Amino acid sequence: MSESSLSDQANALIEQVPRIPALLEIREIRLRADQPPWSDTGVELLSGQWITILGSGRVSWSSREQELWAGPKHHLWGKVGRSGKIFNPTQDTTTIPVLGSGRLFLGLLHGFWANERGVLASDEKAYKGLTGEIVATVLVWANDPSQELVTLGGLTKIDAIVAEAKRHKDPVKTPEGWSYLFETGYGDIFRDVSTEYGSGIEVKLDNAQGIIRKPVRFPLTESTELCWRWKLDQFPSSVSENTVRTHDYFSIACEFENGRDLTWFWSCDIPSETHFGCPVREWNFREVHYCVRSGDKQLGTWIEERRNVFDDCRAALDEDPGGVNHIWLIAVSSFQHGKGLCTFADVWLRDGDRSIKVL
């Protein structure tokens, strides 16, 4: 549904307010892609209320390459009060409780946050080359609107509301013990599942991206190993993943004490044992990709991997990064807007007699 049709129908919702007393306000906010955050929406919120945000539109990153774009679930963020904790829709829509009173601020992220209060770490000049806009239709509720969303969806037939009612009723919970890396946003693409190897995490992509991580404390020695099993059912990219335009992939990573990370991925065609700095400029200083498997011959099959972390760091990072602080799971399909499916299980850090079960 285009932003104009959603906007028109959202405006028509105002006529339904008397029929749904819990719906207190509807406001449409337009956010230009070339304007860095934040925008004061003028919407006053009280702790204990709820808000639904229905996003539409897109941000184009290049005037020459039309395929380089993303929508609300990639760019749209919000916070309550100027110093409130930031949040983002896990899809193009979201419904959340208001945890503190204040004005609602909305903004578009292009780059990285410096902290969870919405201070930019990246240069605002990066916004100048963007075009397009995101339209956010904000619904303010007196309380949890689970039933009201269903009712409203029946009254208006707006696809976004119907989808949000379904998502809100059955949300995807972040796997136990893991948390999203706030710099890349919160999502609902990782979920706990049972596998033949015990507990696992399934990652399902549909034009989405995200990183979850689990804290560990593990020294790096010459015999440190990262061991895991994975079953890749669908590549998110059908071409080499080592360019900005095609950087869609699944991987597992170690984050080290010096802030860098080494991530092991399964490529559709890049030769095994190839490594390269992340092609995304903002990540190049931080992340190195190491291809451990290539091709589709073992798709849909559980594969066991064992990597000597010290040796791979010496080859790819060319430095001693310190001990392992976190294990990451990474999934991206937002560059080519495709789908992908992968499951991880039986993840361990091992070093002689010492071991930590991560998953």
C-alpha positions in Angstrom: 0.0 0.0 0.0 1.4 3.4 -0.9 1.9 6.1 1.6 -0.8 8.3 0.0 -3.5 5.6 0.2 -2.5 4.7 3.8 -2.6 8.4 4.7 -6.0 8.9 3.2 -7.4 6.0 5.0 -5.7 7.0 8.3 -7.3 10.4 8.0 -10.6 8.7 7.6 -10.0 6.8 10.9 -10.7 10.1 12.8 -14.4 9.5 12.0 -14.2 6.1 13.9 -12.8 7.6 17.1 -16.2 7.8 18.9 -16.7 4.1 18.2 -13.4 3.2 19.8 -13.0 5.2 23.0 -9.5 3.8 23.8 -8.2 5.5 20.6 -7.2 8.9 21.8 -5.5 10.5 18.8 -4.3 9.9 15.3 -1.5 11.9 13.8 0.3 11.7 10.5 4.0 12.6 10.4 6.1 13.0 7.3 9.8 12.6 7.6 12.0 13.8 4.7 14.9 11.4 4.0 17.5 14.2 3.8 16.7 15.6 7.2 18.7 14.0 10.1 16.9 13.2 13.3 15.0 14.2 15.4 11.6 15.7 14.6 9.2 16.8 17.3 5.8 15.3 16.4 3.8 17.5 18.8 2.2 14.3 20.2 2.1 14.4 24.0 2.2 11.0 25.6 1.6 9.9 29.2 3.2 6.9 30.9 0.9 3.9 30.7 -0.5 4.8 27.3 0.3 2.8 24.2 1.2 3.9 20.6 0.8 2.2 17.3 3.0 3.4 14.5 2.2 2.5 10.9 5.1 3.3 8.6 5.1 3.6 4.8 7.3 5.1 2.1 11.0 4.5 1.4 14.4 6.2 1.6 16.5 6.0 -1.6 20.2 5.9 -1.1 21.3 6.6 -4.7 19.7 8.6 -7.5 21.5 6.3 -10.0 20.8 2.9 -8.6 17.1 2.5 -7.9 17.5 -0.8 -6.1 19.3 0.8 -3.2 16.5 1.8 -0.8 14.9 0.8 2.5 11.6 1.3 4.2 10.4 2.2 7.7 11.6 -1.0 9.5 15.2 -0.1 8.4 15.2 3.7 8.9 12.3 4.8 11.2 13.1 5.3 14.9 11.3 7.0 17.8 11.7 8.1 21.4 9.6 9.7 24.1 11.2 12.9 25.3 14.4 14.3 24.0 16.5 12.0 26.2 14.2 9.0 26.0 15.4 5.5 25.0 15.2 5.0 21.3 13.1 2.3 19.6 12.4 1.1 16.1 9.5 -0.8 14.4 10.4 -4.5 14.1 8.5 -4.5 10.9 7.0 -1.5 9.1 4.6 -1.2 12.0 4.8 -1.5 15.8 2.7 -1.2 18.9 4.5 -0.5 22.2 3.7 0.8 25.7 4.7 4.3 26.7 7.1 4.0 29.6 7.6 7.7 30.3 5.7 10.9 29.8 6.8 13.4 27.2 6.7 14.4 23.5 7.0 11.8 20.8 10.0 12.3 18.6 10.5 10.4 15.3 13.5 10.3 13.2 15.3 8.5 10.3 18.6 6.8 11.0 21.2 6.7 8.2 24.4 5.4 9.8 24.8 4.5 13.4 23.8 5.6 16.9 26.4 6.6 19.4 24.1 5.6 22.3 20.6 4.4 23.2 19.3 8.0 23.6 19.6 8.7 19.9 22.8 10.7 19.5 24.3 10.1 16.0 27.7 8.5 15.8 27.9 9.0 12.0 28.1 12.3 10.1 24.9 14.2 9.4 26.3 15.0 6.0 25.5 11.5 4.9 21.8 12.5 4.8 22.3 15.0 2.0 22.4 12.4 -0.7 19.1 10.7 0.3 15.8 11.2 -1.3 12.2 10.1 -0.5 10.3 10.2 2.7 8.8 8.0 5.4 5.2 8.6 6.5 4.4 7.6 10.1 0.7 7.3 11.1 0.7 7.5 14.9 -2.3 6.1 16.9 -2.4 6.9 20.6 -4.2 4.5 22.9 -5.4 4.8 26.5 -4.2 1.2 27.2 -3.1 -2.0 25.6 -5.0 -1.9 22.2 -4.8 -5.6 21.3 -8.5 -6.0 20.9 -9.0 -2.5 19.5 -6.5 -3.1 16.7 -8.6 -6.2 15.7 -11.8 -4.1 15.8 -10.3 -1.2 14.0 -8.9 -3.5 11.3 -12.4 -4.8 10.7 -13.8 -1.3 10.5 -11.2 0.2 8.1 -9.8 -2.8 6.2 -6.4 -1.1 6.3 -3.8 -3.8 5.5 -1.2 -2.2 7.8 -3.6 -2.3 10.8 -4.6 -5.9 10.1 -0.9 -6.9 9.9 0.0 -5.0 13.0 -2.9 -6.6 15.0 -1.6 -10.0 14.0 2.0 -9.1 14.8 1.0 -7.6 18.2 -1.1 -10.6 19.1 1.7 -13.1 18.3 5.1 -11.3 18.6 8.4 -13.0 17.9 10.3 -13.1 21.2 14.1 -12.5 21.2 15.9 -15.7 22.1 16.6 -16.3 25.8 19.9 -14.8 26.9 20.4 -12.8 23.6 19.8 -9.2 22.8 19.8 -7.1 19.7 22.7 -4.8 18.9 21.1 -1.4 19.3 23.2 0.2 16.6 21.6 -2.0 13.9 18.1 -1.9 15.4 15.7 -4.3 17.2 13.8 -6.8 15.2 11.8 -10.1 15.1 13.8 -12.2 12.8 15.5 -14.5 15.4 13.4 -17.0 17.3 14.0 -20.0 19.7 13.3 -23.4 18.1 14.0 -27.0 19.0 16.4 -29.0 16.8 17.8 -32.5 16.8 20.8 -31.0 18.6 18.8 -29.4 21.3 17.8 -25.7 21.5 18.5 -23.6 18.4 17.8 -20.3 16.9 16.0 -20.0 13.6 16.6 -16.9 11.5 13.9 -15.9 8.9 14.6 -13.0 6.6 12.2 -11.0 4.4 13.9 -7.8 3.3 15.3 -7.5 6.9 18.5 -7.4 8.9 19.6 -7.7 12.4 22.3 -8.8 14.9 21.8 -10.5 18.2 24.6 -11.1 20.7 25.2 -13.1 23.8 27.8 -12.0 26.4 30.7 -14.3 27.2 34.1 -14.0 28.8 36.6 -16.2 27.1 40.4 -15.6 26.7 41.9 -16.0 23.3 44.8 -18.4 23.1 46.4 -20.4 20.3 43.9 -23.3 20.9 40.7 -21.3 21.3 37.9 -22.8 19.0 34.5 -21.7 18.0 32.3 -24.7 17.2 28.7 -24.6 15.9 26.1 -26.4 13.7 24.0 -24.6 11.2 21.4 -25.6 8.5 21.1 -23.1 5.7 17.9 -23.6 3.7 17.9 -20.4 1.6 20.6 -18.0 0.7 19.6 -14.3 1.0 21.9 -13.6 -1.9 22.4 -15.4 -5.2 25.6 -13.5 -6.1 28.9 -12.8 -4.2 28.2 -11.1 -0.9 31.4 -8.9 -0.9 29.9 -5.7 -2.3 27.6 -3.1 -0.7 24.8 -3.8 -3.2 24.9 -7.6 -2.5 25.9 -7.8 1.1 23.2 -10.2 2.2 24.3 -13.2 4.3 24.0 -15.3 7.5 27.0 -15.6 9.9 28.2 -16.2 13.4 30.8 -13.9 14.9 33.1 -13.2 17.8 33.3 -9.7 19.3 36.6 -9.0 20.9 37.8 -6.8 23.8 39.2 -4.2 21.3 35.7 -3.7 19.8 36.4 -5.5 16.5 34.5 -8.6 15.3 35.4 -11.5 13.1 32.4 -13.1 11.4 32.3 -16.5 9.7 29.8 -16.8 6.9 28.5 -19.3 4.3 28.7 -17.8 0.8 26.7 -18.7 -2.3 29.9 -18.6 -4.4 32.9 -16.9 -2.7 35.7 -19.5 -2.3 36.2 -20.9 1.2 39.0 -19.4 3.3 38.5 -16.0 1.7 38.4 -13.1 4.0 37.7 -9.4 3.5 36.8 -6.2 5.4 33.1 -5.4 5.5 32.1 -3.6 2.3 29.8 -1.3 4.2 31.9 1.8 4.8 30.7 2.4 8.4 31.6 -1.2 9.3 34.9 -1.6 7.5 37.1 -0.5 10.4 35.2 -2.8 12.8 34.3 -6.1 11.0 36.1 -8.7 8.9 34.2 -11.5 7.1 35.7 -14.9 6.8 34.1 -17.4 4.3 34.1 -20.9 5.8 31.8 -22.6 3.3 30.7 -22.0 -0.3 28.0 -23.2 -2.7 24.6 -24.8 -2.4 25.5 -28.5 -2.4 24.7 -28.9 1.3 21.7 -26.6 1.6 19.1 -28.0 4.0 21.6 -30.2 5.7 23.0 -29.7 9.3 26.7 -28.9 9.1 29.2 -29.0 12.0 31.9 -26.3 11.9 35.1 -25.9 14.0 37.3 -22.8 13.7 40.5 -22.0 15.5 39.7 -18.4 16.4 43.4 -17.5 17.1 44.5 -18.7 13.6 41.7 -16.9 11.8 42.3 -13.7 13.7 46.0 -13.8 12.8 45.1 -14.3 9.2 42.2 -11.9 8.9 42.7 -9.2 11.6 46.5 -9.2 11.7 46.4 -8.3 15.4 45.7 -9.6 18.8 42.1 -8.4 19.5 42.0 -9.6 23.1 39.5 -12.0 24.6 36.0 -12.8 23.3 33.4 -10.6 24.8 30.3 -11.6 22.8 29.1 -14.1 20.3 26.9 -12.7 17.5 24.4 -14.1 15.1 24.1 -11.9 12.0 21.4 -12.0 9.2 21.0 -9.5 6.3 18.7 -9.4 3.3 17.9 -5.7 3.1 20.3 -4.8 0.4 18.6 -7.0 -2.3 15.3 -7.1 -0.5 15.1 -10.9 -0.6 14.4 -13.8 1.7 16.5 -16.2 3.6 16.3 -19.0 6.1 19.0 -20.5 8.4 19.1 -22.3 11.8 21.9 -22.3 14.3 22.5 -24.8 17.2 25.2 -26.4 19.4 27.4 -23.3 19.7 30.5 -23.7 21.9 33.7 -21.9 22.7 36.4 -24.4 23.6 40.0 -24.2 24.8 41.5 -27.5 26.1 39.6 -28.5 29.2 37.7 -25.2 29.3 34.4 -24.7 27.4 31.3 -22.5 27.4 28.1 -23.6 25.8 26.7 -20.5 24.0 23.6 -22.1 22.4 
